[in-house]
C-alpha cells in the first residue's frame, strides 16, 4: 500500500475541514476514498469522491482502508467498533466515547488487533510544542515532585446561537454533557498526559448557568493525587474574555503557561529541602528565571493525521493512541458524577454505574419533553486550526 485511502463519516464542521485538508494535499500519502453522512446536502459538499448515507455502506464499498469518525459523540463507540471489526484502521474524533463503559467497549473491540490495525484519537493538542515542552520538563524531573496544579481554561465562550445550531447540542441524549464533553476533552487529555490521573475529584458543576441548556456550562473541580499533590480545574463556556492559564508548582520551582509564554522560576534549592535545613524563620529559596524556548503550536490536526498515515504505512509510534482516550472521558465523568452526588469521587469510577445515572438523566429530559429551537448557524472557518 503506497497511500492510505481514508473514509470520513460525519461531514459537520470538523469532518468537512479534514476533507478539505486532505484534498489540498496537506497530509502525505493520505487520500480521501469516500465520505458518509445521513444528510444529502452535506454529501453534496464533497463531490470529488463517492458519498454514502451510512458508515456501513462505506465500509462495505471496498473504497477505504481507514476511517475517520467525526460524528456526534455517542456514535463514536458504535461506528468505531464496527470499523475495527471490519478490519479498518480507525481515527476517532474527541471524545472517543461519552462515558467510561462505552470507552471500555470500544477498547475491547481493538484487543487482539493491535498488530494489524492502527487505532488513534484526534488529540491534536498533543502536537502543541508548548504542552510538549511542559510535559518534557515534568517527566524529566526539572520541576521535581509536583505539589500543585491549577488550570483555568475559560476561553471556550459560546453563544446562545451556538447551542441552538443543533438539536443534539448540549443535551444528555445528544452529547452526554456540555463543556466537559464537547470543548474540554483536549484539555482533560493534556491534563492526564502531563500530570497523570488524580486519586479523587470533587466538582461543582453549574447546569445551564449561562445558557438555556440542560448540561454543564461552568465547572470548578478540585483533585488530590496519590502523592498528596492537589489540582484545580476551572472551565466555562459563559465567560468573556476568557483565561487560559496553567500554573504548576513543584519542589524545584514554579512554571506558568499563559499567552504563548512559558515562565519557569526555578528554586536554587528544592523547597522541601530548604525548609528543613534553613535556620531562618522567614527565608525563601533563591530563584533563577529560566528561559524556555518553544517553537510554536505544532501541526495540530494535520500532524495527527500525518502520524496516523505514517503509523499505518511505516509503523510509526502514535502520538495519540485511542485507548488513552478513556482517561479524559473518565475525568469528565468523575466531575459530573461528583456534582450529581455532591460527594468526592474516587478514581477509577464504576463505569456501569455512571452509565445508569446518565441514562436516568436522558430519561428525565425526555419526560420533560423540552425541545430546543434549532436555528441555522453561520458556518465556522476552521482553517486557522490546521497546519498551513
C-alpha positions in Angstrom: 0.0 0.0 0.0 1.5 3.3 -1.2 -1.3 5.5 0.1 -3.9 5.2 2.8 -7.5 5.6 1.5 -9.4 7.1 4.3 -13.2 7.5 4.6 -14.8 10.2 6.7 -18.1 9.6 8.4 -19.7 12.8 9.6 -19.4 15.9 7.4 -20.1 18.6 10.0 -17.5 21.4 10.7 -14.6 19.1 11.6 -15.3 16.3 9.1 -15.6 18.7 6.3 -12.5 20.6 7.4 -10.5 17.3 7.4 -11.7 16.5 3.9 -10.5 19.9 2.6 -7.1 19.5 4.1 -6.7 16.0 2.5 -7.8 17.3 -0.9 -5.3 20.1 -0.5 -2.5 17.5 -0.2 -1.6 18.6 3.4 -1.1 15.0 4.6 1.4 12.9 2.6 0.2 9.5 1.4 -3.3 10.0 2.7 -6.1 10.3 0.2 -9.9 10.6 0.6 -11.5 7.4 -0.6 -15.2 8.1 0.3 -17.4 10.0 2.7 -20.6 9.2 4.6 -23.3 11.4 6.1 -27.1 11.0 6.6 -27.6 14.5 5.2 -27.5 14.5 1.4 -26.7 18.3 1.4 -23.5 17.6 3.3 -22.5 14.8 0.9 -23.0 17.3 -1.9 -20.3 19.5 -0.4 -17.8 16.8 -1.3 -18.5 15.8 -4.9 -14.9 14.6 -5.5 -15.5 11.2 -4.0 -18.2 8.6 -3.6 -20.7 9.5 -0.9 -22.8 7.1 1.2 -25.7 7.6 3.5 -24.3 5.3 6.2 -20.9 4.3 7.5 -21.9 0.6 7.0 -22.3 1.2 3.3 -19.0 3.0 3.1 -17.2 0.2 5.0 -18.7 -2.4 2.6 -17.7 -0.5 -0.5 -14.0 -1.6 -0.6 -13.1 2.1 -1.3 -11.3 2.7 2.0 -8.5 1.3 4.2 -9.2 3.5 7.2 -12.0 5.5 8.7 -12.1 8.9 10.4 -15.1 9.2 12.7 -16.4 12.8 13.1 -20.0 12.1 14.1 -21.9 13.2 17.3 -20.3 11.6 20.3 -22.5 8.6 21.0 -21.9 7.2 17.5 -18.1 7.1 18.1 -18.5 3.8 20.0 -20.9 2.1 17.7 -19.2 3.1 14.4 -15.7 2.6 15.9 -16.5 -1.0 17.0 -18.0 -1.8 13.6 -15.0 -0.3 11.7 -12.5 -2.2 13.9 -14.4 -5.4 13.3 -14.4 -4.7 9.6 -10.6 -4.7 9.7 -10.2 -0.9 9.1 -7.7 1.4 10.7 -9.6 3.9 12.8 -9.1 7.5 13.8 -11.8 8.8 16.1 -12.5 12.5 17.0 -12.6 13.5 20.6 -14.0 12.3 22.9 -13.5 8.7 21.9 -16.8 7.8 23.7 -19.2 9.6 26.0 -18.6 7.6 29.2 -16.2 5.1 30.6 -18.4 2.0 30.0 -18.6 2.8 26.3 -14.8 3.5 26.2 -14.2 0.0 27.6 -16.5 -1.5 24.9 -14.6 0.3 22.2 -11.2 -0.5 23.5 -12.2 -4.2 24.0 -13.1 -4.3 20.3 -9.5 -3.4 19.5 -7.8 -6.0 21.7 -6.1 -8.7 19.6 -5.9 -6.4 16.6 -3.0 -4.2 17.7 -0.5 -5.7 15.2 -2.8 -5.4 12.2 -4.7 -2.2 12.7 -3.9 1.3 13.9 -6.4 2.9 16.3 -5.8 6.6 17.1 -7.6 9.6 18.5 -7.7 13.2 17.3 -6.0 14.7 20.3 -4.3 17.4 18.2 -3.2 19.5 21.2 -0.6 16.8 21.9 1.3 18.3 18.9 1.4 21.7 20.5 5.1 22.4 21.3 4.3 24.4 24.5 2.5 21.4 26.0 5.1 19.0 24.8 7.8 21.2 26.5 5.9 21.3 29.7 5.4 17.5 29.7 9.1 17.1 29.0 10.1 19.3 31.9 7.8 17.4 34.3 8.8 13.9 33.1 12.5 14.9 33.1 12.3 16.0 36.7 13.1 19.7 36.2 10.2 20.7 38.4 10.8 18.0 40.9 7.9 16.3 42.5 4.7 18.1 41.6 2.8 19.7 44.5 0.0 21.7 42.9 -1.6 22.2 39.5 -4.0 25.0 38.7 -5.6 25.2 35.2 -8.1 28.0 34.4 -9.4 27.3 30.8 -12.3 29.6 30.2 -11.6 30.6 26.6 -14.4 28.4 25.4 -17.0 31.1 25.2 -20.1 30.0 23.3 -23.2 32.0 22.3 -26.9 31.0 22.6 -26.9 30.8 18.8 -24.2 28.1 19.0 -26.3 25.9 21.3 -29.3 26.5 19.1 -27.5 25.4 16.0 -28.2 21.7 16.5 -30.9 19.8 18.4 -28.3 17.3 19.7 -26.1 20.0 21.2 -25.8 20.5 24.9 -28.2 17.6 25.7 -27.7 14.4 27.7 -29.1 12.4 24.9 -27.1 14.2 22.1 -23.7 14.8 23.6 -23.8 13.3 27.1 -22.6 16.5 28.6 -21.6 20.1 28.0 -18.3 21.9 28.2 -16.5 18.8 29.7 -17.6 16.5 26.8 -17.5 19.0 23.9 -15.0 21.7 24.4 -12.6 20.3 27.1 -11.7 16.8 26.0 -8.4 18.2 24.7 -7.6 20.0 27.9 -8.5 16.9 30.0 -6.4 14.7 27.8 -3.5 17.1 28.2 -4.0 17.2 31.9 -3.7 13.5 32.4 -0.9 13.3 29.7 1.2 15.8 31.6 0.3 15.0 35.3 -1.3 11.6 35.3 -4.7 10.7 36.9 -5.7 12.0 40.3 -6.9 9.7 43.1 -10.0 11.7 44.0 -12.1 14.5 42.4 -14.7 16.9 43.9 -16.6 19.2 41.5 -19.2 21.9 41.4 -20.9 21.9 38.0 -23.5 24.5 37.1 -26.1 23.2 34.6 -27.4 25.9 32.3 -25.8 28.7 34.3 -25.2 30.9 31.2 -27.3 29.3 28.6 -30.8 27.7 28.2 -29.3 24.1 28.2 -29.6 21.1 30.5 -25.9 20.2 30.7 -22.9 21.9 32.4 -21.5 25.2 31.1 -19.5 26.1 34.2 -17.2 23.8 36.2 -14.8 24.1 39.2 -13.1 20.8 40.2 -10.6 20.1 42.8 -8.4 17.0 42.8 -5.9 15.1 45.0 -3.2 12.9 43.6 -1.7 9.8 45.2 1.4 11.7 46.3 -0.7 14.3 48.1 -0.4 16.9 45.3 -3.6 18.9 44.7 -5.2 20.2 41.5 -7.8 22.7 40.4 -9.5 22.7 37.0 -11.9 25.5 36.1 -13.7 25.8 32.8 -16.7 27.6 31.3 -18.5 28.5 28.1 -20.0 31.6 29.6 -17.0 33.9 30.4 -15.6 36.5 28.1 -12.9 37.5 27.9 -11.7 34.1 29.0 -8.4 32.9 30.5 -6.1 30.1 29.6 -3.5 29.9 32.4 -1.7 26.8 33.6 0.3 27.0 36.8 2.4 24.1 38.1 4.3 24.1 41.4 6.9 21.5 42.0 9.7 21.0 44.6 12.2 22.7 42.3 10.1 25.7 41.2 7.0 27.2 39.5 6.0 27.1 35.9 3.3 29.3 34.4 2.0 29.0 30.8 -0.2 31.8 29.6 -0.4 34.0 26.4 2.0 31.7 24.5 4.8 32.1 27.0 6.2 29.6 29.5 7.7 31.2 32.6 9.8 29.0 34.8 11.0 30.3 38.2 13.5 27.7 39.4 14.4 27.2 43.1 18.2 27.1 43.7 17.4 24.6 46.4 14.3 22.4 46.4 11.6 24.0 48.6 11.2 21.0 50.9 14.9 20.6 51.5 15.3 24.4 52.0 12.5 24.4 54.6 14.1 21.5 56.5 17.6 22.9 56.6 17.4 26.7 56.9 17.7 28.3 60.3 16.0 31.5 59.2 12.3 31.9 60.1 11.2 34.0 57.1 13.6 32.9 54.4 12.6 31.6 51.0 14.8 29.7 48.5 16.8 31.8 46.0 15.5 31.5 42.4 16.5 31.7 38.8 14.3 32.9 36.0 14.8 30.3 33.3 14.0 31.0 29.7 12.1 28.2 27.9 12.3 28.4 24.1 9.3 26.9 22.3 8.8 26.6 18.5 5.1 27.3 18.0 2.0 25.2 18.3 2.9 22.3 16.1 1.0 20.8 13.2 -2.3 20.2 15.1 -4.9 18.2 13.2 -2.8 17.6 10.2 0.2 16.4 12.2 -2.1 13.9 13.9 -3.4 12.7 10.6 0.1 12.5 9.2 1.2 10.5 12.2 -1.8 8.2 11.6 -0.8 7.6 8.0 2.8 7.0 8.9 1.8 4.5 11.6 -0.2 2.6 9.1 2.4 2.6 6.3 5.7 2.7 8.3 4.8 1.5 11.8 5.5 5.0 13.3 4.7 5.4 17.0 1.3 7.1 17.5 1.1 10.5 19.1 -2.4 9.7 20.5 -3.3 6.1 20.8 -7.1 5.9 21.1 -7.2 3.6 24.2 -5.6 6.5 26.1 -8.8 8.5 25.4 -10.5 6.7 28.3 -8.6 8.9 30.7 -10.0 12.2 29.6 -13.5 10.7 29.4 -13.2 9.4 33.0 -12.1 12.8 34.2 -15.2 14.4 32.7 -17.4 11.6 34.0 -15.9 12.0 37.5 -16.6 15.7 37.7 -20.2 15.2 36.6 -20.6 12.3 39.0 -19.3 14.4 41.9 -21.7 17.2 41.0 -24.7 14.8 40.7 -24.0 13.1 44.0 -22.5 16.1 45.8 -19.7 13.9 47.0 -16.0 13.4 46.3 -15.4 10.6 43.7 -12.6 8.1 43.9 -11.0 7.0 40.6 -11.4 4.8 38.7 -15.1 5.1 38.7 -17.7 2.4 38.2 -18.4 2.9 34.5 -21.6 0.9 34.5 -23.0 2.9 37.5 -22.2 6.1 35.7 -23.9 4.8 32.5 -27.1 4.1 34.5 -27.1 7.6 36.0 -26.6 9.1 32.6 -29.4 7.1 31.1 -31.6 8.4 34.0 -30.7 11.9 33.0 -31.7 11.2 29.4 -35.0 9.7 30.5 -35.7 12.6 32.8 -35.0 15.0 29.9 -37.3 13.1 27.6 -40.0 13.0 30.2 -39.9 16.8 30.5 -40.3 16.9 26.7 -38.3 20.2 26.3 -37.5 20.8 22.7 -34.7 23.1 21.6 -35.4 25.6 18.8 -32.8 24.9 16.1 -31.5 27.8 14.1 -29.3 27.9 11.1 -25.8 28.8 12.3 -23.1 30.7 10.4 -20.5 28.2 9.1 -17.3 28.1 11.1 -13.9 28.6 9.4 -11.6 26.0 10.9 -8.7 26.8 8.5 -6.6 28.5 11.2 -6.8 25.4 13.3 -5.0 23.4 10.7 -1.3 23.4 9.6 -0.7 25.5 6.6 
